[in-house]
């Protein structure tokens, strides 16, 4: 067990002034995710600038993104489902249950690694063709993915376990785990891609080495006496009830993450018939979207443990206070950054490519793709609040709404009427509609959840 001084980090979630607490918990996660974003974008930026083959190689990497997102989505079952449950248990004072959640989550991550890696290796070519790879781009996609899969276990551990560090009130430690991998990847990318002449294989190799270092840092901390919630063998014995509770709440974060992959399959395959340049354009726009979504994911990783702990502790006032701060912050940031992308799309495109034709395509289509994202900060706040409060069923519906219920049907039907523009327009329409519906559901459900579980 950890020392008493380690436990005080958790107790501060229920006692410190809310505004500084939210930012103290969130900003290390935001900083980590920004650097994490940078090293995800660095692959695309470097690859897009490889002489002669850059545009086709970028399309190939864009195709693999859907597969990589799907693989890493499994880790969010544990990180997004298990960690809030552990925080609620800590708020209740049930440390043994929190330890079992962590231990069983670790076992789940090993199982996910074995299953996903095996399936993707066996069916790699048909999967890549299905996701929109063409005869010109599939070789780049296969080169990247075949090496990336070697490091699947590191990705699962890094993403799945890092949130348990924030749950202990230690966001700086969680930040370091991401920074280690991110900085290393940024250094190794140009070395492997250009100096060693490895191209897209070098980008993949740099990524898995970086993820391995992050995973080693996280597992090392969680196994040490510095952690108040430790990874211990006796708590890794399978507990059916614990596993089912992790899966129940984790389904929502999994759907949020995996439907990005499913949408990638649909959008890339829809665009492939119009030409590889539109697949490349989508890769750039999705990269731009990550500039907004990734910091907000980091902010959520910071505030969710606060809400979960105080919800478990029975403190209604602090739950509501945290929500107000988070809503204002997330909505404002999302709105301002997305609006700037819509107004200046060519500047964003030029970061990723020197191809003037590709820059012109992105400039024309980015406003269609992103207009719905202007209000999407509402959904990001409300959806993460539902997860923090342990509301599995509502979270699952909202996660399905944006991508599965709205975007996929729109992406298949709008091109019939609007051609290639319809593929990009589908994203904007679904984002705006989902944000409005999610907000209305939250306005109705939130006071009722508090009244039922945290009576005044």
HELIX and SHEET records of a PDB file:
HELIX    1   1 UNK A    4  UNK A   11  1                                   8    
HELIX    2   2 UNK A   12  UNK A   14  5                                   3    
HELIX    3   3 UNK A   18  UNK A   48  1                                  31    
HELIX    4   4 UNK A   54  UNK A   76  1                                  23    
HELIX    5   5 UNK A   77  UNK A   82  3                                   6    
HELIX    6   6 UNK A   83  UNK A   92  1                                  10    
HELIX    7   7 UNK A   95  UNK A  122  1                                  28    
HELIX    8   8 UNK A  124  UNK A  130  1                                   7    
HELIX    9   9 UNK A  138  UNK A  148  1                                  11    
HELIX   10  10 UNK A  149  UNK A  151  5                                   3    
HELIX   11  11 UNK A  152  UNK A  167  1                                  16    
HELIX   12  12 UNK A  171  UNK A  190  1                                  20    
HELIX   13  13 UNK A  191  UNK A  195  3                                   5    
HELIX   14  14 UNK A  199  UNK A  222  1                                  24    
HELIX   15  15 UNK A  233  UNK A  235  5                                   3    
HELIX   16  16 UNK A  240  UNK A  272  1                                  33    
HELIX   17  17 UNK A  276  UNK A  313  1                                  38    
HELIX   18  18 UNK A  316  UNK A  343  1                                  28    
HELIX   19  19 UNK A  345  UNK A  352  1                                   8    
HELIX   20  20 UNK A  356  UNK A  370  1                                  15    
HELIX   21  21 UNK A  371  UNK A  375  5                                   5    
HELIX   22  22 UNK A  377  UNK A  388  1                                  12    
HELIX   23  23 UNK A  392  UNK A  400  1                                   9    
HELIX   24  24 UNK A  401  UNK A  408  3                                   8    
HELIX   25  25 UNK A  409  UNK A  418  1                                  10    
HELIX   26  26 UNK A  420  UNK A  453  1                                  34    
END                                                                             
